Amino acid sequence: MADSSLSRTQWVDIVPPESVTTALDGGVATLITIAMIALATGIYWWRRRPRQKARRVIRGIGSANALTDEQRKTGCHVIAQQLGLAFGAGRLASIRFDGSHQTKWDAFLRKLDRNRFSPLPPSAEDLAQLQEQAIHWLGRR
C-alpha cells in the first residue's frame, strides 16, 4: 500500500511538462500568419505589375517636343494600348471609376480619342498632357 507520506514531499509540486502540440500551436499560427501576409503581398504586387509596366512604357514615349509628327501620333496609340493592358480592359470606355472620377475619365478618353483619330498629329503639348494624365489614371482604382 502507498504511504501517505509521499504527499508531504516536494515531488507533489512538480508541474508536468508542456505538451508538444500546445507549444507548436503558437509557432504554427505565426507561420500561417506570415504565409498569408506574404501571399497577400504577392497578389497585390502581381496585380499592380501591369500598371507599373504601363507607366514605364508611357514615360518611355519620350519628350513630346523631340518627337516627329508620326511619333506623336503613335504615342497616343501607345498610351491607349498601355491603359487597356494595365486595366485589363479590351475597351477603355468600359473602365468605371467612382463618382466624379468617371466624368473626368470620360473627358480624358474623349481627348485621347480625338488625338488618336484626328488626321493631324497631336501637338507636343497635347501629347505631354496625355502622358501625364495617363500616368495619373494608372495610380487610380
N, C-alpha and C positions, 0 to 999 in steps of 0.2 A: 504494500500500500504506500501511496505517496505521502511524504511527510509535508505537513503544512508549513514547515519552516522555510520552504522554498519561497513562499510569498513574502518572507521577511528579508530576502536578499536583494541585491541590486540588479539581478538578472531580469526581474519583472519589468523594469523601466526601459528596457531596450525597445527601440522603435523599429519595426520591420523595415527593410529597405524599400525604396520606392519601386513600384512596378516599372518594368522597361517600357510598356506600352504608354503609360502616362508621361514618361519622360520624353518619348518620341512625339507625342501629340503636339506639343508646343513647337518643336522643330519642323514637323510636317506642315503645320498650319503656316509657319513662317515661310517655308519653301513654296507652298501653294500660293501664298500672297505675292511673293516675289515673282513667281512664274506668271501669275495673272497680270501683274503690273507690266512685266516685260512683254507679254503678249499684246496688251492694250497699246503700249508704246509702239510696238512693231506694226500693228494695224494702223494706228494713227500716222506713223511715218510713211507706210506704204501707200495710204490713201492720199497723202499730201504730195507725194513724189511727182505725179504728173504735173501738178501746178508749179512745182519748183523748176521742172524741166521747161515748162512753157515760159516761165519768167526769163530763164536764161536765153531761150531762143528769141523771144521778143526783144530783149535787151541787145541781143546779138545782131539785130537788123542793122544797127549802126546809126550814126548820126544822120538825121534826115537831110541836113544841108550838104553832106558829102555824097549823097546818092543821086543816081541818074533818075530820069522820069520813070523809066521802066522798073528800076529797082524800088522806087517809092510805091508804084502800083503793086508790085509783087509783095512788098512789105505789108500792105493792107490784107492781102490774101493770107499771108503767113500769120498775121495776128488772129484772123478769124479761125484759121485751121488750129492754131495752138489753143485758143479758147475752147473750141469744141473738144479737143483731146483732153484738156485739163478738167473740164466739167463732165466729160463722158457723155456728151450730147451730140447727136447727129445734126440737129438744127439748133442754132444759137437762140432762136426765138422760143424754143421750148424750155429754156432755163428760167426758173422762177426764183424771185427774191421776195423778202417780206416788205410790206408797206411801201413807203415812198421809194425804196431802193429799186422796185420794179419799174417805176416810171423813168428813173434815171438810167437804168439798164436798157430800156427800150429806146431812149433817146440816143444812148451810146451806139446801139445796134443800127439805128437809122443813119447816123453819121458814118459808121464803118461801112455799111452797105452803099451809101451814096458815094463814098470814095472808092470802094472796090469796083463798082459797076459803072462809074462815070467814064465817058470816053476820054476825058482829060485826066492826067495823073494827079494825085493829091499834092497839095503844096507841102513844102518841108515842115511848115508849122502844123498843118493838119496831121501829118504822119507822126510828128513828135507828140502831139496831144493824144492821138490814138494809142501810141505806145504807152504813154504814162497812164492813161485811163485803163488800158487792158491790164497792166501790172497791178493797178489798184483793185480791179474787179477780181483778179486772181487771189487776192487776200481775203475776199468776202466769202460768205457762206459757211 
